[in-house]
Amino acid sequence: MEAARKLERHLEEIATKMTSKETMTHFVSAGMEIVQAANAAVAQLEMPEETRTRIHRAEREVLLATRSMIDAVLTEIEKEMPEDKEGLKKVPIKRKSK
């Protein structure tokens, strides 16, 4: 668990100081491709249960890292967006009666 937190902190540092949004988007895409490939391999290959478990744990870590990257990209995007002065508005929804 601590290793995942260290990885997440490291990725956040990289995301905010060293890479562009475009690079982070590519990282996220690559991570998702890794997860999809691992899922396909697990589904098609005969392997011990311990191996499946290790692959699923690795997938989880990739997804957590991807989440961290997405959060970093969103933070950078939000910095560039103009501030909404009006805030949220309540929009009434009319329901059709049956």
Helices and strands as residue ranges (DSSP letters): H 2-17, H 21-44, H 49-80
